[in-house]
Amino acid sequence: METLRYIAFRFLNFSLLVWVGVTLVFVLMRFIPVDPIEALIGNLSTQGASMSQEQMNAIRQSLTDAFGLEGTLWEQYWRFLSRNLLTFDFGVSFSSYPTTVNELIGRAMPWTIGLLISAAIIGWILGNVIGLFAGIYPRRRVSQIAEFLALTLYPIPYYVLALLLSISFSYIIPIFPLSVTIRGDAWTLSFIWDVIYNSFLPALSIVIGVFGWWVISVKALSSQVNQEEFVRFARLRSIPERRVVSGYILPNTLLPQITLLAIQIGLMFSGSILTEILFQYPGLGLLLYSAVGQGDYNLMMGIIQVSIIAVAVATFLLDIFYPLLDPRVRYK
């Protein structure tokens, strides 16, 4: 019964978070000073299309219906909720009409997921290993150097790191391309190599950015665990140091970091947007930048909603399954 109550409460929090997030997205998009309907009609006119006033009015009405902009703001909001949250149909893109928003997001999402997941895992592993060593053996020179690097790198934003890496390895030492260029058919060796090669600098800028945070976090926690009574008692029993680290310190240090990993991925997405723009990386960040520049309401709302829901789902699943990983936590 306690478990069901816990899950129901967490699901309520999840639903409230998603609802508030998408509602804010809907409201804020209406403040953008661009009329997408008039922009599309203007594009048709500049391309040499000759239309009568009746034809323009008919096109304006059909576009208004297609984009869900008909009726009062309240009616648009309820249509928006029923269509976006219940069916995940984000409508047609203003800037790429008649391509749907779902199709555009589907093309860009694998690139962002691949970049964030790989960078998050690599940064998490490196930060945990080095932070654990620095926390257990703080007086060693290697630990002091690692802590200094972590404290230096931690405050630097992702986009600054991306800019420095781009200048260093795309201009001064031209090892990597400035923008992403993928050749070959999907999932061939040349395609996979191009993906790795072109994604290296964007991923490296994110890895360096999260590395400092993980080292500081894990060092502080492992230092605290290292002073616990059960660790001291294990050493008094002459248990080998390797077993003390792997069996006592490591599990109690890593479990809390699993929770932080899901939260960190959500924060990384916001920081990676400028990284994708800088490297012209074909992910959701670059797509969002393009949508903002062209006043594409539907595309902007679709990308932001997908991001909100993804972070909310990750947090919800972590809340549900974390008590299974850590026996010290109970469903309450």
C-alpha positions in Angstrom: 0.0 0.0 0.0 2.8 2.4 0.8 4.5 1.6 -2.5 1.3 2.4 -4.5 0.8 5.6 -2.5 4.4 6.6 -3.2 4.1 5.8 -7.0 0.8 7.7 -7.2 2.3 10.7 -5.5 5.3 10.7 -7.8 3.1 10.3 -10.9 1.0 13.3 -9.7 4.2 15.4 -9.4 5.2 14.2 -12.8 1.9 15.1 -14.4 1.9 18.5 -12.7 5.4 19.3 -13.9 4.5 18.4 -17.5 1.3 20.4 -17.4 2.9 23.5 -16.0 5.8 23.2 -18.4 3.7 22.9 -21.6 1.3 25.6 -20.4 4.2 28.0 -20.0 5.5 27.1 -23.4 2.1 27.8 -25.0 1.8 31.2 -23.2 5.3 32.4 -24.0 5.1 31.4 -27.6 2.2 33.8 -28.1 4.4 36.7 -27.1 6.8 36.2 -30.0 6.3 39.2 -32.3 6.0 37.2 -35.5 2.8 36.3 -37.4 3.7 32.9 -39.1 0.6 33.0 -41.3 1.5 36.4 -42.8 5.1 35.3 -43.1 4.1 32.2 -45.2 1.9 34.3 -47.4 4.7 36.9 -47.8 7.0 34.1 -48.9 4.5 33.0 -51.5 4.3 36.6 -52.8 8.1 37.0 -53.0 8.4 33.8 -54.9 6.2 35.3 -57.7 2.8 33.7 -56.8 0.0 35.9 -58.0 -3.2 35.6 -55.9 -6.4 37.5 -55.7 -7.7 38.8 -52.3 -10.2 35.9 -52.1 -7.4 33.3 -52.7 -5.2 34.9 -50.0 -8.1 34.9 -47.6 -8.8 31.2 -48.4 -5.1 30.3 -47.9 -5.0 32.4 -44.7 -8.0 30.5 -43.3 -6.7 27.0 -44.3 -3.3 27.8 -42.7 -5.0 29.1 -39.5 -6.9 25.8 -39.3 -3.8 23.7 -40.0 -1.7 25.5 -37.4 -4.4 25.4 -34.7 -4.6 29.2 -34.5 -8.4 29.5 -35.0 -10.7 30.7 -32.2 -10.0 32.5 -28.9 -6.8 32.0 -26.9 -8.6 29.7 -24.5 -9.9 27.5 -27.4 -6.5 27.3 -28.9 -5.1 26.3 -25.5 -7.6 23.4 -25.1 -6.9 22.2 -28.7 -3.2 22.5 -27.9 -3.5 20.3 -24.8 -5.7 17.7 -26.4 -3.6 17.4 -29.5 -0.1 17.7 -28.0 -0.4 15.8 -24.7 -2.9 13.1 -25.7 -1.8 12.3 -29.2 1.7 13.9 -29.4 0.8 15.5 -32.6 2.7 18.8 -32.8 1.2 19.9 -36.1 2.8 21.3 -39.2 6.0 23.3 -39.2 5.5 26.9 -40.2 9.0 27.3 -41.7 9.1 23.8 -43.5 5.4 23.6 -44.5 4.0 21.0 -45.2 6.5 18.9 -43.2 5.2 18.0 -39.8 7.0 18.9 -36.6 7.1 15.3 -35.5 9.1 14.5 -38.7 11.6 17.3 -38.1 12.1 16.3 -34.4 12.4 12.7 -35.4 15.3 13.6 -37.7 17.2 15.7 -35.1 16.5 13.8 -31.9 18.9 10.8 -32.5 21.8 13.3 -32.9 21.0 15.0 -29.6 20.4 11.8 -27.8 23.6 10.3 -29.0 25.6 13.4 -28.1 24.2 13.9 -24.7 24.1 10.2 -23.6 27.6 9.5 -24.7 29.0 12.7 -23.3 27.1 12.2 -20.0 28.3 8.6 -19.5 31.9 9.4 -20.4 31.9 12.5 -18.1 30.2 10.6 -15.3 32.6 7.7 -15.4 35.7 9.9 -15.6 34.5 12.2 -12.9 33.5 9.4 -10.6 36.7 7.5 -10.9 39.0 10.5 -10.4 36.7 12.1 -7.8 36.6 8.8 -5.8 40.4 8.6 -5.9 40.8 12.2 -4.9 38.3 11.7 -2.0 40.0 8.6 -0.6 43.6 9.8 -1.1 43.4 13.6 -0.8 47.0 14.2 0.1 48.4 12.7 -3.1 49.7 15.0 -5.8 47.5 13.5 -8.5 44.4 14.1 -6.3 45.4 17.7 -5.7 46.0 18.3 -9.5 42.7 16.7 -10.3 40.9 18.9 -7.8 42.5 22.0 -9.2 41.5 21.1 -12.7 38.0 20.4 -11.6 37.6 23.7 -9.7 39.0 25.5 -12.8 36.8 23.8 -15.4 33.6 23.7 -13.3 32.5 27.4 -13.7 33.2 27.5 -17.4 29.9 27.3 -19.5 29.7 24.6 -22.2 29.5 27.2 -25.0 32.8 28.9 -23.9 34.5 25.5 -23.9 33.0 24.8 -27.3 34.3 28.1 -28.6 37.8 27.5 -27.2 37.9 24.0 -28.7 36.6 25.2 -32.0 39.3 28.0 -32.2 42.0 25.6 -31.1 41.3 22.5 -33.2 39.4 24.0 -36.2 41.4 27.2 -36.9 44.8 27.1 -35.1 45.4 23.4 -35.4 42.8 22.3 -38.1 42.3 18.7 -37.0 38.5 18.7 -36.8 35.9 20.4 -39.1 34.2 23.6 -38.0 30.7 22.2 -38.9 29.3 18.7 -39.1 29.5 17.1 -42.5 28.3 13.5 -42.8 28.8 11.4 -46.0 27.8 7.9 -47.0 24.8 5.8 -46.4 23.4 5.3 -42.9 25.2 2.7 -40.7 28.1 2.1 -43.1 31.6 2.2 -41.8 32.2 5.6 -43.5 29.0 7.0 -42.0 29.8 5.8 -38.5 33.4 7.2 -38.7 32.0 10.5 -40.0 29.6 10.7 -37.1 32.3 10.0 -34.5 34.8 12.4 -36.2 32.3 15.2 -36.5 30.8 14.8 -33.1 34.1 14.6 -31.2 34.6 18.3 -30.4 30.9 18.9 -29.4 31.0 15.9 -27.2 34.4 16.9 -25.7 33.2 20.3 -24.8 30.3 18.8 -22.8 32.5 16.1 -21.2 34.9 18.7 -20.0 32.1 20.8 -18.7 30.5 18.0 -16.6 33.8 16.5 -15.6 34.6 19.2 -13.1 31.2 19.0 -11.5 31.4 15.2 -11.0 34.9 15.3 -9.6 33.9 17.9 -7.0 30.7 16.1 -6.1 32.2 12.6 -5.9 35.3 13.8 -4.0 33.1 15.5 -1.3 30.9 12.4 -0.9 33.7 9.8 -1.0 35.7 11.9 1.6 32.6 11.7 3.9 32.1 8.0 3.4 35.8 7.4 3.9 35.4 8.7 7.5 32.4 6.6 8.3 32.6 4.2 11.2 31.9 1.1 9.1 34.9 2.0 6.8 37.2 2.5 9.8 36.0 -0.8 11.3 36.7 -2.6 8.0 40.3 -1.3 8.0 40.7 -2.3 11.7 39.7 -5.8 10.7 42.7 -5.7 8.2 40.4 -6.1 5.2 42.5 -5.4 2.0 42.3 -1.8 0.9 41.1 -2.8 -2.6 38.1 -4.6 -1.0 37.4 -1.7 1.4 37.2 0.7 -1.6 35.2 -1.7 -3.9 32.9 -3.1 -1.3 32.3 -0.3 1.2 33.2 3.1 -0.2 32.4 2.7 -3.9 28.7 1.5 -3.5 27.9 4.2 -1.0 29.4 6.8 -3.2 28.0 5.8 -6.6 24.4 5.2 -5.7 23.5 8.9 -5.0 25.3 9.8 -8.3 22.8 7.7 -10.3 20.1 10.1 -9.2 22.2 13.1 -10.1 23.0 11.7 -13.5 19.4 11.9 -14.7 19.1 15.5 -13.4 22.5 16.4 -15.0 21.4 15.2 -18.4 18.4 17.6 -18.2 20.7 20.4 -17.4 23.2 19.4 -20.1 20.5 19.7 -22.7 20.0 23.4 -22.0 23.8 23.9 -22.1 24.3 21.9 -25.2 22.0 24.1 -27.3 24.6 26.7 -27.9 27.2 24.0 -28.5 25.1 22.5 -31.3 24.6 26.0 -32.8 28.3 26.7 -32.7 29.3 23.5 -34.4 26.3 23.4 -36.7 25.5 20.0 -35.1 22.2 18.7 -36.6 20.4 18.1 -33.3 17.5 19.6 -31.4 19.5 22.7 -30.3 20.2 23.8 -33.9 16.7 23.0 -34.9 15.3 25.1 -32.0 17.6 28.0 -33.0 16.3 27.8 -36.6 12.7 27.7 -35.3 13.3 30.8 -33.1 14.8 32.7 -36.0 11.9 31.9 -38.3 9.1 32.4 -35.7 8.0 28.7 -36.0 5.6 28.4 -33.1 4.8 24.8 -33.6 8.4 23.6 -34.0 9.5 25.6 -31.0 6.7 24.3 -28.8 7.3 20.7 -30.1 11.0 20.7 -29.2 10.6 22.3 -25.8 7.7 20.0 -24.9 9.7 16.9 -25.9 12.6 18.2 -23.8 10.3 18.8 -20.8 8.6 15.4 -21.1 12.0 13.6 -21.5 13.5 15.2 -18.4 10.2 14.6 -16.4 10.0 11.0 -17.4 13.7 10.4 -16.5 13.2 11.9 -13.1 9.9 10.0 -12.5 11.5 6.6 -13.4 14.5 7.4 -11.2 12.2 8.2 -8.3 10.4 4.9 -8.8 13.4 2.6 -9.3 16.0 4.2 -7.0 14.6 2.6 -3.8 15.2 -0.8 -5.5 18.9 0.1 -6.0 19.5 1.6 -2.6 18.1 -0.4 0.3 18.5 2.6 2.6 15.7 4.4 0.8 12.1 3.2 1.2 8.9 4.0 -0.5 7.4 6.7 1.7 
